[in-house]
Amino acid sequence: MIQIRKLKHDDDLTLLLEEWVEESNDDVFGIDCNPCHTERHLKAGDQTVFVMIKDEKPVGLIGVQLLNNPIGMGIMANEHLWYVSKVCRGIGSVRFLKHAMAWAKEKGCSHFMATASMLASDLHDSVCDLYESIGMKKFETTYISRLGG
């Protein structure tokens, strides 16, 4: 059975984050993905993080930040990190995302933004299809360039 709850300070995300880094395309984009840094960031408290638990182990996480709407009134929610372990994809990913969206609505958000990153894995197109299947619309395209040497 899958459970979704807020991240606890003593949750050990090490194996989940190591799996994500192993699957990531960090070499393509030149980003040094570091599970320890990511875990510290998630537990820093400047966002709300939900975890998906199966058999008492974290198998997914989604980080959500609230921000002032930069082009309108009110606040928006922005998903900035979402990963589900390979063994649990499709078992609750949509439910997981909808949980985060419902939480944002409870917080008074007018919109929920989510990213389909090519860094996270080669699932970019599948994630875009998932977002569109639940009624989300493509809003923005982001590009990245490594600066310096």
Rosetta silent file (secondary structure, phi, psi, omega in degrees, C-alpha in Angstrom):
SEQUENCE: MIQIRKLKHDDDLTLLLEEWVEESNDDVFGIDCNPCHTERHLKAGDQTVFVMIKDEKPVGLIGVQLLNNPIGMGIMANEHLWYVSKVCRGIGSVRFLKHAMAWAKEKGCSHFMATASMLASDLHDSVCDLYESIGMKKFETTYISRLGG
SCORE:     score description
SCORE:     0.000 S_00000001
   1 L     0.000  141.463 -179.314    0.000    0.000    0.000 S_00000001
   2 E  -101.161  137.101  178.104    1.193    3.492   -0.840 S_00000001
   3 E  -122.116  144.826  175.010    1.002    6.372    1.626 S_00000001
   4 E  -121.515  129.866  179.649    1.609   10.064    0.919 S_00000001
   5 E  -153.566  169.420  176.434    2.684   12.392    3.707 S_00000001
   6 E   -68.928  148.219  177.141    4.862   15.400    4.450 S_00000001
   7 L   -62.096  136.043  174.161    8.601   14.805    4.681 S_00000001
   8 L  -102.488  150.918 -176.734    9.876   14.239    8.214 S_00000001
   9 L   -59.956  -30.811 -178.116   13.275   15.476    9.322 S_00000001
  10 L   -92.843    4.971  174.971   14.420   11.932   10.106 S_00000001
  11 L   -63.847  134.597  177.854   13.307   10.440    6.758 S_00000001
  12 L   -99.335  108.101 -177.797   16.262    8.858    5.000 S_00000001
  13 L   -97.599    4.884 -171.524   16.091    9.758    1.321 S_00000001
  14 H   -52.290  -55.225 -176.613   19.598    8.531    0.479 S_00000001
  15 H   -63.664  -40.855  179.155   18.698    5.481   -1.638 S_00000001
  16 H   -62.911  -45.458 -178.966   15.897    7.277   -3.459 S_00000001
  17 H   -69.997  -34.401  175.988   18.104   10.266   -4.303 S_00000001
  18 H   -64.513  -39.204  176.306   20.999    8.037   -5.364 S_00000001
  19 H   -62.156  -43.803  179.274   18.627    6.260   -7.764 S_00000001
  20 H   -61.001  -45.899 -179.447   17.518    9.628   -9.147 S_00000001
  21 H   -63.078  -39.908  178.621   21.113   10.783   -9.660 S_00000001
  22 H   -61.653  -35.962 -178.498   21.966    7.480  -11.353 S_00000001
  23 H   -85.182  -16.007 -174.111   19.051    7.981  -13.751 S_00000001
  24 L   -70.397  163.116  176.945   19.669   11.697  -14.294 S_00000001
  25 L  -102.463   42.407 -175.663   21.247   13.264  -17.340 S_00000001
  26 H   -62.516  -30.119  179.439   23.664   15.368  -15.292 S_00000001
  27 H   -70.218  -28.892  178.130   26.527   14.682  -17.692 S_00000001
  28 H   -68.096  -40.772 -174.212   24.502   16.126  -20.589 S_00000001
  29 H  -100.269   -5.270  177.838   23.839   19.398  -18.779 S_00000001
  30 L    70.876   27.361  178.995   27.039   19.616  -16.741 S_00000001
  31 L  -102.215  126.752 -179.951   25.224   19.785  -13.414 S_00000001
  32 L   -81.904   92.413 -179.971   26.911   18.013  -10.527 S_00000001
  33 L   -74.638  128.187 -175.626   23.956   16.196   -8.964 S_00000001
  34 L  -132.356  111.032 -177.276   24.700   15.406   -5.346 S_00000001
  35 H   -56.545  -38.131 -179.364   22.227   13.368   -3.247 S_00000001
  36 H   -65.261  -43.813  178.653   23.523   14.763    0.079 S_00000001
  37 H   -63.400  -43.675 -179.375   23.130   18.360   -1.086 S_00000001
  38 H   -62.251  -42.835  179.767   19.652   17.611   -2.452 S_00000001
  39 H   -63.804  -42.068  176.847   18.538   16.005    0.816 S_00000001
  40 H   -61.404  -42.852  179.459   19.796   19.020    2.834 S_00000001
  41 H   -60.974  -45.125 -178.402   17.969   21.344    0.422 S_00000001
  42 H   -64.039  -32.462 -177.676   14.720   19.395    0.764 S_00000001
  43 L   -93.176    3.713 -177.622   14.914   19.497    4.556 S_00000001
  44 L   -70.251  -23.527  174.807   15.878   23.197    4.716 S_00000001
  45 L    95.548    3.933  179.210   12.275   24.232    5.160 S_00000001
  46 L   -91.899    9.953  174.242   11.852   26.788    2.364 S_00000001
  47 L  -152.097  169.269  174.393    9.409   24.518    0.574 S_00000001
  48 E  -102.606  131.855 -178.597    6.933   21.776    1.415 S_00000001
  49 E  -120.437  129.451  174.098    8.027   18.283    0.482 S_00000001
  50 E  -107.285  145.445  177.183    5.737   15.288    0.262 S_00000001
  51 E  -119.886  146.466  172.869    7.023   11.732    0.190 S_00000001
  52 E   -99.460  126.295 -176.579    5.460    8.623   -1.236 S_00000001
  53 E  -114.551  133.156  172.850    5.982    5.686    1.124 S_00000001
  54 E  -136.639  129.579 -178.007    5.763    2.004    0.233 S_00000001
  55 L    52.573   41.242  176.777    6.704   -0.734    2.692 S_00000001
  56 L    66.244   16.097  178.932    7.911    1.984    5.105 S_00000001
  57 E  -122.896  140.674  174.369   10.481    3.301    2.579 S_00000001
  58 E   -65.155  125.908  178.664   10.420    6.569    0.592 S_00000001
  59 E  -121.868    1.787  177.706    9.793    5.713   -3.069 S_00000001
  60 E  -167.155  156.898  175.787    8.946    9.197   -4.312 S_00000001
  61 E  -149.428  151.184  174.593    9.154   12.860   -3.431 S_00000001
  62 E  -142.711  125.766  178.637    7.716   16.105   -4.651 S_00000001
  63 E  -103.935  132.334 -176.591    8.873   19.538   -3.514 S_00000001
  64 E  -129.328  131.099  175.143    6.460   22.465   -3.808 S_00000001
  65 E  -114.312  143.356  173.116    7.126   26.164   -3.228 S_00000001
  66 E   -95.358  138.149  179.625    4.517   28.871   -2.865 S_00000001
  67 E  -145.960  153.851  175.066    5.292   32.121   -4.640 S_00000001
  68 E   -64.336  134.718  179.574    3.660   35.401   -5.479 S_00000001
  69 L   -60.766  116.592 -176.393    2.150   35.208   -8.935 S_00000001
  70 L   -74.157  -12.235 -177.740    4.690   37.116  -11.093 S_00000001
  71 L  -125.734    9.175 -179.110    2.111   37.990  -13.762 S_00000001
  72 L  -162.813 -162.448 -177.714   -1.079   38.349  -11.768 S_00000001
  73 L   -94.209  159.268  173.230   -2.604   38.504   -8.326 S_00000001
  74 L    85.237 -165.116 -179.043   -2.399   35.951   -5.548 S_00000001
  75 E  -118.522  153.616  178.277   -0.073   33.034   -4.987 S_00000001
  76 E  -123.614  160.241  172.811    0.921   30.087   -7.132 S_00000001
  77 E  -108.719  139.158 -179.699    2.463   26.719   -6.306 S_00000001
  78 E  -126.092  115.024  172.664    5.567   25.602   -8.149 S_00000001
  79 E   -73.701  126.102 -178.379    6.702   21.977   -8.213 S_00000001
  80 E  -121.374   -5.749  175.397   10.465   22.170   -8.356 S_00000001
  81 E  -158.339  122.413 -179.732   11.547   18.594   -7.756 S_00000001
  82 E  -143.085  123.163  178.350    9.542   15.458   -8.421 S_00000001
  83 E  -144.623  136.185  173.965   10.902   11.944   -8.570 S_00000001
  84 E  -126.244  131.992 -179.932    9.287    8.532   -8.288 S_00000001
  85 L   -55.092  146.613 -179.319   11.375    5.373   -8.086 S_00000001
  86 H   -52.346  -38.607 -175.392   11.381    3.191  -11.190 S_00000001
  87 H   -73.838  -11.197 -176.871    9.643    0.363   -9.315 S_00000001
  88 H  -117.506    1.416  179.192    6.711    2.584   -8.324 S_00000001
  89 L   -63.786  137.721 -179.648    5.994    4.602  -11.444 S_00000001
  90 L    85.213  -11.740 -179.005    2.407    4.281  -12.501 S_00000001
  91 L   -90.424   -4.106 -178.089    1.397    2.974   -9.071 S_00000001
  92 L   170.813   10.368 -177.776    0.420    6.333   -7.736 S_00000001
  93 H   -59.010  -43.595  179.138    2.312    9.038   -9.605 S_00000001
  94 H   -66.440  -43.018  177.560   -0.875   10.809  -10.693 S_00000001
  95 H   -59.882  -39.271  179.308   -2.323   10.474   -7.192 S_00000001
  96 H   -61.884  -48.857  179.471    0.947   11.876   -5.824 S_00000001
  97 H   -63.582  -44.288 -179.952    0.810   14.907   -8.130 S_00000001
  98 H   -65.044  -31.142  175.301   -2.872   15.496   -7.432 S_00000001
  99 H   -61.584  -46.581  179.056   -2.135   15.357   -3.684 S_00000001
 100 H   -63.725  -38.610  179.657    0.367   18.208   -4.094 S_00000001
 101 H   -67.444  -40.675  178.214   -2.116   20.153   -6.217 S_00000001
 102 H   -64.334  -40.609  178.057   -4.904   19.708   -3.646 S_00000001
 103 H   -60.819  -43.811  179.661   -2.553   20.891   -0.892 S_00000001
 104 H   -62.569  -40.319  178.499   -1.716   23.994   -2.965 S_00000001
 105 H   -62.835  -41.498  177.117   -5.396   24.715   -3.487 S_00000001
 106 H   -60.958  -30.735  179.646   -5.960   24.443    0.292 S_00000001
 107 L   -81.291   -0.241  176.809   -3.171   27.012    0.730 S_00000001
 108 L    91.795   14.013  179.938   -5.077   29.452   -1.489 S_00000001
 109 E   -72.307  142.828  177.497   -3.054   29.053   -4.673 S_00000001
 110 E   -89.328  -24.189 -177.098   -4.681   30.079   -7.921 S_00000001
 111 E  -144.611  159.358  175.385   -2.379   27.954  -10.120 S_00000001
 112 E  -128.779  121.354  178.429   -0.008   24.991   -9.937 S_00000001
 113 E  -105.539  139.884  178.518    3.089   24.931  -12.142 S_00000001
 114 L  -135.440  150.704 -175.842    5.051   21.743  -12.802 S_00000001
 115 L  -112.421  140.682  170.377    8.258   21.079  -14.698 S_00000001
 116 L  -110.916   95.171 -173.383    9.164   18.249  -17.034 S_00000001
 117 L   -89.911  137.154  174.479   12.932   18.315  -16.777 S_00000001
 118 L   -79.960  -12.428  175.521   15.234   16.566  -19.182 S_00000001
 119 L   -71.389  -41.319 -172.704   17.810   16.486  -16.376 S_00000001
 120 L   -59.243  -41.234 -179.929   15.717   14.202  -14.206 S_00000001
 121 L  -177.085 -174.776  177.242   15.621   11.329  -16.709 S_00000001
 122 L   -87.159   15.816 -177.293   14.760   10.430  -20.263 S_00000001
 123 L   -92.352   12.382 -175.107   11.055   10.459  -19.347 S_00000001
 124 H   -46.658  -53.227 -175.903   10.516   14.098  -20.345 S_00000001
 125 H   -65.376  -37.016  177.879    7.951   13.388  -23.053 S_00000001
 126 H   -65.982  -38.220  178.452    6.058   10.901  -20.871 S_00000001
 127 H   -66.553  -41.565  176.813    5.896   13.439  -18.052 S_00000001
 128 H   -59.536  -43.798  177.767    4.557   16.066  -20.481 S_00000001
 129 H   -61.413  -40.237  178.760    1.883   13.590  -21.602 S_00000001
 130 H   -62.245  -47.105  179.361    1.002   12.896  -17.959 S_00000001
 131 H   -58.953  -45.319 -179.143    0.594   16.609  -17.207 S_00000001
 132 H   -66.824  -32.036 -179.639   -1.601   17.111  -20.245 S_00000001
 133 H   -66.622  -21.784  177.965   -3.704   14.035  -19.363 S_00000001
 134 L  -103.048   14.833  172.546   -4.749   15.722  -16.115 S_00000001
 135 L    95.259    4.765  177.757   -5.642   18.988  -17.834 S_00000001
 136 L   -77.405  154.403 -179.124   -2.417   20.993  -17.505 S_00000001
 137 L  -117.314  142.045  175.559   -1.325   23.226  -20.390 S_00000001
 138 L   -62.686  130.958 -172.932    2.181   23.810  -21.727 S_00000001
 139 L  -120.634  -37.893 -170.037    3.216   27.261  -20.468 S_00000001
 140 L  -152.953  151.302  173.110    6.935   27.841  -20.833 S_00000001
 141 L  -119.623  133.135 -175.790   10.094   26.343  -22.299 S_00000001
 142 L  -113.521  140.428  176.130   13.327   26.677  -20.346 S_00000001
 143 L  -121.151  154.900 -179.816   16.893   26.589  -21.660 S_00000001
 144 L  -135.703  146.280  176.262   20.114   26.260  -19.700 S_00000001
 145 L  -138.314  134.433  175.975   23.747   27.103  -20.410 S_00000001
 146 L   -74.478  132.420 -179.466   26.744   26.330  -18.284 S_00000001
 147 L  -102.025  147.205  176.225   28.611   29.503  -17.355 S_00000001
 148 L    83.679 -166.170 -173.177   32.331   29.759  -16.850 S_00000001
 149 L   -84.607    0.000    0.000   35.072   27.185  -17.465 S_00000001
